[in-house]
Amino acid sequence: MGATIPELPDFSLDINYFTSLFNYYLSKQIYEHGRLGALMYVCMVLVFCVFTSNFFRYLAVRTVERMRAIHIKNLRKAIFEKSVDLDLSYFSNERKGNLLSRMTTDVQEVENSIGQSFVILLKEPITLLGYLAVMVKISPQLTLFTLAVIPVSGFIISSITKKLKRSATKSQESLGVLLSIMDETFGGMRVIKGFNAEDYIKKKFGRENVNYSDISREMAYRREKAPPMSEFMGVMVVAAILLYGGKLVIEGDDSLSASAFMTYVAMFSQILSPAKSISNGISNLQRGLAAGERIFTILDYQNNITDIPKATTLDEFTGEITFKDVSFSFGDRKILDRVNLTVPKGKMVALVGPSGAGKSTLVDLIPRLYDPQEGAVMIDGHDIRQFTSHSLRSHMGIVTQEPILFNDTIFNNIAFCKEDATEAEVIQAAKVAHAHEFIVQTELGYQTSIGDRGAKLSGGQRQRLSIARAILKNPSILILDEATSALDTESEKLVQEALTHLMEHRTSIVIAHRLSTVAHADEIVVLDRGRIAERGTHQALLNNPNGLYQKLIKLQGFS
């Protein structure tokens, strides 16, 4: 029972004040209400303390979770937005699985690191310092000895955690390869089954899966090695303190009594728990740091395609597109070599030639998917690098050989990125693209979901939706890259009619292997090994018996 305190103690921020305050009110309750009143008072104080402790613990958790959720949300958003803004050269050199791994598992590792390690590394050091302060007050000499011994164990544990970071990096890279294999497998299932390649792809996945499993197991071994090592080293330090402190007591050192030494040992034993928590927190943090480094390789990537500081807006295309001494290379391989070409507004220019001649690369320079290493691409006499990429691309429509569709409704695929498109506009675009007839025969019409990459539609139907999307955008410059070469004869006829409607009154640049589709072009440009081999109308090129175009015509049996 607490001692009687005749007067209310003066306020001060130390433990003695709160002890005296408790004893004062306890003695007052005994005097006024007897022992039962004192018991009720103690119970109320106990309930209040526990409630307050848990209430503030809950507030702390809410604060940390809110901070964690906000930071992870912003991090995930930053990675996705940066990934969308990356130039095509990045995607040419990087596995898609690595990107997916960084946006999912790496972000998850960072999230776990923030959620678990942050609280530990914020709270436990304060607890540790509090215990150390009491220990210094009991025996500065013994504490100095303790602080000299602890770094040895810290060095051993830190060596383990450094290796853990390297293992975590290897683990995430291996997972990226696994995700790439899975993505390629699910996207190419038709080819895998057609070539009886199920066993081959299973073995390929199995090898990488074993590699990932081995790395993960090694990392788990190292991660789980840190806590027991920490505990063992803690016991070693306790033994050293017992030996050194016991020697001081036995030898009768006046600075340390036996009772003070026992108190000191008890206090040091309390240090082991926060020290172990800090060790575990650092181990977990290493995985988060490894994941963070992989994430920042994306966030810190310098785009090759950027707008200059004073880029202007391309409001209207009125004249011509000009390629002036354009050269481009992928590494050491020359793709385009000093190409000069002019495409007047409203004209159709066809690019033909053997595979690898540089046709697709040439048209990719117009919307600045790549920039030339030498020369310039110009619109109306101005280098396109002077315009903002957004305003430049707003004048262009692109239809590729492989239709790029999304797992959404037919309506949303046609109205892609045109949020103000009305139903009437979408239907009209579909009619011009010869797509309306098959759309209305689907289960839900324009609200029918087309599946992953348009898997529920035929090749011709997918291509006509791509054309309808381009028609709805109503671009002044149209780029067609092998838009009909993958289609059967019936589908090609429908798509070609849709393309004819699409190209009316537009500047069109058409890449074609099937020469029959470009015979009516205003000019045909024949590319070979990155250079213009010959150019002219279909009839003019036919009149050159030794020309490359003539050879291509004979190979296809078309004249």
C-alpha positions in Angstrom: 0.0 0.0 0.0 1.3 3.4 -0.9 2.6 5.8 1.7 0.5 8.7 2.9 1.3 12.0 1.0 0.1 15.0 3.0 0.3 17.4 0.0 -0.2 17.2 -3.8 3.3 16.9 -5.3 4.6 19.7 -7.6 4.5 18.9 -11.3 7.7 17.6 -12.9 8.6 15.4 -15.9 10.1 12.4 -14.0 8.9 9.0 -12.7 9.0 10.2 -9.1 6.3 12.8 -9.7 3.9 10.2 -11.2 4.7 7.7 -8.4 4.0 10.4 -5.8 0.8 11.5 -7.6 -0.5 7.9 -7.6 0.4 7.4 -4.0 -1.3 10.7 -3.0 -4.6 9.8 -4.6 -4.3 6.2 -3.3 -3.9 7.4 0.3 -6.7 9.9 -0.2 -9.0 7.0 -1.3 -8.1 4.9 1.7 -8.7 7.9 4.0 -12.1 8.8 2.5 -13.5 5.4 1.2 -11.4 2.7 2.9 -9.6 -0.2 1.4 -12.5 -1.0 -1.0 -12.3 2.5 -2.4 -8.6 2.2 -2.8 -9.1 -1.1 -4.7 -11.6 0.5 -7.0 -9.2 3.4 -7.6 -6.3 0.9 -8.5 -8.7 -1.0 -10.8 -9.8 2.3 -12.6 -6.1 3.4 -13.0 -5.3 0.0 -14.4 -8.2 0.0 -16.9 -7.4 3.6 -17.9 -3.7 2.8 -18.5 -4.5 -0.3 -20.5 -7.2 1.6 -22.5 -4.8 4.5 -23.1 -2.0 2.2 -24.1 -4.1 0.3 -26.7 -5.8 3.4 -27.9 -2.5 5.1 -28.8 -1.1 1.8 -30.2 -4.2 1.7 -32.5 -3.6 5.3 -33.5 0.1 4.5 -34.2 -0.9 1.6 -36.4 -3.5 3.7 -38.2 -0.9 6.4 -38.8 1.8 3.9 -40.1 -0.8 2.1 -42.3 -2.1 5.3 -43.7 1.5 6.5 -44.5 2.3 3.0 -46.0 -0.8 2.9 -48.1 -0.2 6.5 -49.5 3.5 5.9 -50.2 2.8 2.5 -52.0 -0.1 4.0 -54.0 2.2 6.9 -55.1 5.0 4.5 -55.8 2.9 2.1 -57.9 1.4 5.1 -59.8 4.9 6.5 -60.5 6.2 3.2 -61.8 3.2 2.7 -64.1 3.2 6.2 -65.4 7.0 6.1 -66.0 6.6 2.7 -67.8 3.9 4.2 -70.1 6.2 7.1 -70.9 9.3 5.0 -71.6 10.5 5.0 -75.2 10.2 1.9 -77.4 14.0 1.2 -77.2 13.6 0.4 -73.5 11.0 -2.3 -74.3 13.1 -3.7 -77.0 15.9 -4.4 -74.6 13.9 -5.3 -71.5 11.9 -8.4 -70.7 8.2 -7.7 -70.1 8.3 -10.1 -67.1 10.9 -7.9 -65.4 8.7 -4.9 -65.7 5.7 -6.9 -64.3 7.9 -8.2 -61.5 9.0 -4.7 -60.5 5.5 -3.4 -60.6 4.1 -6.3 -58.5 6.5 -8.3 -56.3 9.1 -5.5 -55.9 6.4 -3.0 -54.8 5.1 -5.7 -52.5 8.5 -6.1 -51.0 8.8 -2.4 -50.4 5.4 -2.4 -48.9 6.3 -5.1 -46.5 9.5 -3.4 -45.7 7.7 -0.2 -44.8 4.9 -1.9 -42.9 7.2 -4.1 -40.7 10.6 -2.6 -40.5 9.6 1.1 -40.3 7.8 0.6 -36.9 10.6 -1.6 -35.6 13.4 0.8 -36.6 11.5 3.8 -35.3 10.4 2.4 -31.9 13.0 -0.1 -30.8 16.0 2.2 -31.0 14.2 4.6 -28.6 13.5 1.7 -26.2 17.1 0.6 -26.5 18.4 4.1 -25.7 16.2 4.3 -22.7 17.6 1.1 -21.3 21.1 2.2 -22.1 20.5 5.5 -20.2 19.5 3.6 -17.1 22.5 1.3 -17.4 24.9 4.2 -17.7 23.4 5.7 -14.5 24.0 2.3 -12.7 27.5 1.8 -13.9 29.3 3.9 -16.6 32.3 1.6 -16.5 30.4 -1.6 -17.2 28.3 0.1 -19.9 31.5 1.3 -21.6 32.7 -2.4 -21.6 29.3 -3.5 -23.0 29.4 -0.9 -25.8 32.9 -2.1 -26.7 31.7 -5.8 -27.0 28.4 -5.2 -28.9 29.9 -4.0 -32.2 31.6 -7.4 -32.7 28.2 -9.1 -32.8 26.8 -6.3 -34.9 29.5 -6.8 -37.5 28.8 -10.5 -37.8 25.0 -9.9 -38.2 25.5 -7.1 -40.7 27.7 -9.4 -42.9 24.7 -11.8 -43.1 22.3 -9.1 -44.0 24.5 -7.7 -46.8 24.5 -11.2 -48.5 20.8 -11.2 -48.0 20.4 -8.1 -50.2 22.4 -9.7 -53.0 20.3 -12.8 -52.8 17.1 -10.7 -52.9 18.2 -9.0 -56.1 18.9 -12.3 -57.8 15.6 -13.6 -56.6 13.6 -10.7 -58.1 15.5 -11.0 -61.4 14.8 -14.8 -61.6 11.1 -14.1 -60.9 11.1 -11.6 -63.8 12.3 -14.3 -66.1 9.6 -16.7 -64.8 6.9 -14.1 -65.4 8.3 -13.5 -69.0 8.1 -17.2 -69.7 4.5 -17.4 -68.4 3.5 -14.3 -70.4 5.0 -15.7 -73.6 3.4 -19.1 -73.0 -0.1 -17.9 -72.5 0.2 -15.5 -75.4 1.6 -18.1 -77.7 -0.5 -21.1 -76.7 -1.7 -21.7 -80.3 1.9 -22.1 -81.6 3.0 -24.2 -78.6 0.2 -26.7 -79.2 0.6 -26.6 -82.9 4.3 -27.6 -82.6 3.7 -30.1 -79.8 6.0 -27.9 -77.7 4.2 -28.5 -74.4 7.1 -30.6 -73.0 9.7 -28.1 -74.3 8.0 -25.2 -72.6 7.4 -27.1 -69.4 11.2 -28.0 -69.2 12.1 -24.4 -69.9 9.8 -23.2 -67.2 11.0 -26.0 -64.9 14.6 -25.0 -65.2 13.9 -21.4 -64.3 11.5 -22.4 -61.6 14.2 -24.6 -60.0 16.7 -21.7 -60.2 14.2 -19.3 -58.5 13.4 -21.9 -55.9 17.1 -22.4 -55.1 17.8 -18.7 -54.8 14.7 -18.2 -52.6 15.7 -21.1 -50.4 19.2 -19.7 -50.0 17.8 -16.3 -49.2 15.4 -17.8 -46.6 18.4 -19.7 -45.0 20.3 -16.4 -44.7 17.3 -14.5 -43.4 16.5 -17.1 -40.8 20.2 -17.2 -39.8 20.2 -13.6 -38.5 17.8 -14.0 -35.5 19.5 -17.0 -33.9 22.8 -15.5 -34.6 21.7 -12.3 -33.0 20.4 -14.2 -29.9 23.6 -16.2 -29.6 25.8 -13.2 -29.8 23.5 -11.5 -27.2 24.1 -14.4 -24.8 27.8 -14.2 -25.5 27.7 -10.5 -24.6 25.7 -11.3 -21.4 28.3 -13.9 -20.5 31.1 -11.4 -21.0 29.2 -8.8 -18.8 28.6 -11.4 -16.1 32.3 -12.3 -16.1 33.5 -8.7 -16.1 30.9 -7.3 -13.8 31.1 -10.2 -11.4 34.9 -9.6 -11.2 34.3 -6.0 -10.2 31.8 -7.1 -7.5 34.0 -9.9 -6.2 37.0 -7.6 -6.0 35.0 -5.2 -4.0 34.8 -2.3 -6.5 33.0 0.6 -4.7 31.4 1.8 -8.0 29.3 -1.4 -8.3 27.5 -3.2 -5.5 26.0 -6.7 -5.9 22.4 -5.5 -5.9 23.3 -2.8 -8.5 25.0 -5.4 -10.7 22.0 -7.7 -10.6 19.8 -4.8 -11.6 22.2 -4.0 -14.4 22.1 -7.6 -15.7 18.3 -7.5 -15.5 18.2 -4.2 -17.5 20.7 -5.6 -20.1 18.5 -8.7 -20.6 15.7 -6.3 -21.6 17.9 -4.9 -24.3 18.1 -8.2 -26.1 14.5 -8.1 -27.2 14.6 -4.7 -29.0 18.1 -5.5 -30.3 16.8 -8.8 -31.8 13.8 -6.9 -33.3 16.2 -4.4 -34.8 18.3 -7.2 -36.3 15.1 -8.8 -37.8 14.0 -5.4 -39.1 17.3 -4.8 -40.8 17.1 -8.2 -42.4 13.6 -7.5 -43.8 14.8 -4.1 -44.8 17.5 -5.6 -47.1 14.9 -7.2 -49.3 13.0 -3.9 -49.5 16.2 -2.1 -50.4 17.0 -4.6 -53.1 13.5 -4.3 -54.5 13.7 -0.5 -54.2 16.9 -0.4 -56.3 15.2 -2.4 -59.1 12.3 0.0 -59.0 14.5 3.0 -59.2 16.2 1.7 -62.3 12.9 2.4 -64.0 12.1 5.7 -62.3 15.6 7.0 -63.0 15.7 5.8 -66.6 16.4 8.7 -69.0 14.1 8.7 -72.0 15.6 9.0 -75.4 12.4 10.6 -76.7 11.6 13.8 -74.8 10.1 17.2 -75.6 12.6 20.1 -75.8 12.1 22.8 -73.2 10.4 25.2 -75.6 8.5 22.7 -77.8 5.6 24.2 -79.7 2.2 22.7 -80.6 1.6 21.3 -84.0 -1.9 22.8 -84.6 -2.3 21.8 -88.3 -0.6 19.8 -91.0 -0.7 21.8 -94.2 2.3 20.9 -96.4 4.4 17.8 -96.5 6.4 15.3 -94.5 10.1 15.3 -95.4 12.9 12.9 -94.5 16.2 14.8 -94.9 19.4 12.7 -94.9 17.9 10.4 -92.2 20.1 7.6 -90.8 19.3 5.3 -87.9 21.0 2.3 -86.3 20.2 -0.4 -83.7 23.5 -0.8 -82.0 26.1 -1.5 -84.7 23.5 -2.5 -87.3 22.7 0.2 -89.8 18.9 0.3 -90.5 18.5 3.5 -92.5 21.3 5.2 -94.4 20.9 8.8 -95.5 17.3 8.5 -96.7 15.7 11.5 -98.5 12.0 11.4 -99.1 9.0 13.8 -99.4 5.4 12.8 -98.8 3.0 15.6 -99.9 -0.2 16.2 -98.1 -3.1 14.2 -99.4 -0.9 11.7 -101.3 -0.4 8.0 -100.8 3.2 6.8 -100.7 3.9 3.1 -100.5 7.1 1.6 -99.0 8.0 -1.8 -100.4 11.1 -3.9 -100.3 12.5 -7.1 -98.8 12.3 -7.8 -95.0 14.9 -5.9 -93.0 15.0 -3.1 -95.6 14.1 -0.5 -92.9 10.4 0.2 -93.9 8.9 -0.1 -90.4 11.7 1.9 -88.8 11.2 4.7 -91.3 7.6 5.2 -90.5 8.3 4.8 -86.8 10.3 8.0 -87.0 7.2 10.0 -88.0 5.4 9.8 -84.6 8.8 9.9 -82.8 8.7 6.3 -81.6 12.4 6.7 -82.3 14.5 9.7 -83.3 17.1 9.5 -86.1 20.7 9.5 -85.2 21.5 11.7 -88.2 19.4 14.0 -90.3 15.8 15.1 -89.5 12.2 14.3 -90.1 10.3 17.5 -90.9 6.6 18.5 -91.1 5.8 21.7 -93.0 9.5 22.6 -93.0 9.9 22.2 -89.2 11.9 19.5 -87.5 9.3 17.4 -85.6 11.5 17.5 -82.5 10.4 21.1 -82.2 6.8 20.0 -81.6 5.4 18.3 -78.5 5.1 14.6 -78.9 1.4 14.7 -77.9 0.4 17.3 -80.5 2.5 15.6 -83.2 0.8 12.2 -82.6 -2.6 13.7 -82.4 -2.5 14.2 -86.1 -1.7 10.5 -86.8 -3.5 7.3 -87.0 -1.7 3.9 -87.1 -3.0 0.6 -88.3 -0.5 -2.3 -87.8 -0.3 -5.8 -89.1 -1.1 -7.2 -85.7 -4.2 -5.5 -84.4 -3.7 -4.1 -80.9 -6.9 -4.5 -79.0 -7.8 -4.5 -75.3 -9.8 -6.8 -73.1 -12.8 -4.5 -73.1 -16.0 -3.9 -75.1 -16.2 -3.3 -78.8 -17.4 0.2 -78.1 -14.5 1.1 -75.8 -12.0 -0.4 -78.3 -13.3 1.8 -81.1 -13.6 4.8 -78.9 -10.2 4.2 -77.4 -8.8 7.4 -75.8 -11.7 9.5 -77.2 -13.8 9.8 -74.1 -16.3 12.2 -75.7 -17.2 9.9 -78.5 -20.9 9.4 -79.0 -22.6 6.1 -79.8 -23.6 7.5 -83.2 -20.0 8.4 -84.0 -18.7 5.0 -83.0 -21.4 3.3 -85.1 -20.6 5.5 -88.2 -16.9 4.6 -87.8 -17.7 0.9 -87.7 -19.9 1.2 -90.8 -17.1 2.9 -92.8 -14.7 0.1 -91.6 -17.2 -2.6 -92.7 -17.4 -3.7 -89.1 -21.0 -2.8 -88.1 -22.5 -5.9 -89.7 -20.6 -8.4 -87.6 -20.8 -6.3 -84.5 -24.6 -6.3 -84.3 -24.6 -10.1 -84.7 -22.5 -10.5 -81.5 -24.3 -11.3 -78.2 -24.4 -7.7 -76.8 -23.6 -5.7 -79.9 -21.2 -2.8 -79.2 -21.1 -3.8 -75.5 -19.7 -7.3 -76.2 -16.4 -8.0 -74.5 -13.8 -9.2 -77.1 -11.5 -11.1 -74.6 -7.8 -10.8 -74.2 -6.3 -9.1 -77.2 -9.6 -9.7 -79.1 -9.4 -13.5 -78.8 -13.1 -13.8 -79.4 -12.9 -12.3 -82.9 -11.4 -13.4 -86.2 -8.3 -11.8 -87.7 -10.3 -9.8 -90.2 -12.8 -8.6 -87.5 -9.9 -7.5 -85.2 -8.3 -5.6 -88.1 -11.6 -3.8 -89.0 -12.0 -2.7 -85.4 -8.5 -1.2 -85.6 -9.5 0.6 -88.7 -12.7 1.8 -87.1 -10.6 3.2 -84.2 -8.4 5.1 -86.7 -11.5 6.4 -88.6 -13.0 7.7 -85.4 -9.8 9.6 -84.6 -10.0 11.2 -88.0 -6.2 11.7 -88.4 -4.7 13.9 -91.1 -1.7 11.5 -91.4 -2.3 7.8 -91.8 0.4 5.1 -91.3 -0.5 1.5 -92.4 2.1 -1.1 -91.6 1.2 -4.4 -93.4 -2.4 -3.9 -92.5 -3.8 -6.7 -94.7 -0.9 -9.2 -95.2 -2.1 -11.6 -92.4 -5.7 -11.9 -93.7 -7.4 -14.4 -95.9 -8.7 -13.3 -99.3 -12.3 -12.5 -98.2 -11.2 -10.6 -95.1 -8.5 -8.8 -97.1 -11.1 -7.6 -99.5 -13.3 -6.2 -96.7 -10.4 -4.6 -94.9 -9.0 -3.2 -98.1 -12.3 -1.5 -98.9 -12.3 -0.1 -95.3 -8.7 1.2 -95.8 -9.7 2.8 -99.1 -12.4 4.8 -97.2 -10.0 5.6 -94.5 -7.3 6.9 -96.8 -9.6 9.3 -98.8 -8.3 12.9 -98.5 -5.6 11.9 -96.1 -1.8 11.7 -96.3 -1.1 8.0 -96.3 2.2 6.1 -95.9 1.6 2.4 -96.5 4.0 -0.5 -96.0 3.2 -3.5 -98.0 4.7 -6.9 -99.0 1.7 -7.7 -101.1 2.3 -5.4 -104.0 -1.2 -5.7 -105.4 -2.5 -3.5 -102.5 -0.3 -0.5 -103.4 -0.4 -0.5 -107.2 -2.7 2.6 -107.1 -0.3 4.6 -104.9 0.8 8.1 -106.0 4.4 7.0 -105.5 6.1 3.7 -104.6 9.4 3.8 -102.8 11.5 0.7 -102.9 13.9 0.3 -100.0 16.8 -2.1 -99.9 19.4 -2.3 -97.0 18.3 1.0 -95.6 18.5 3.0 -98.8 16.1 4.0 -101.5 16.8 1.7 -104.4 14.2 3.2 -106.8 10.9 5.2 -106.7 8.1 6.1 -109.0 4.5 5.0 -109.9 3.6 1.3 -110.4 3.8 1.6 -114.1 7.0 3.5 -114.2 8.7 1.0 -112.0 7.4 -1.9 -114.2 9.2 -0.3 -117.1 12.6 -0.8 -115.4 13.3 -4.5 -116.3 16.4 -4.6 -114.0 14.8 -2.9 -111.0 14.2 -4.5 -107.6 10.5 -3.7 -107.9 10.3 -5.7 -111.1 11.9 -8.7 -109.4 9.4 -8.5 -106.5 6.6 -8.3 -108.9 7.7 -11.5 -110.7 8.2 -13.3 -107.4 4.6 -12.6 -106.5 3.2 -13.3 -110.0 1.5 -9.9 -110.1 1.8 -7.4 -112.9 
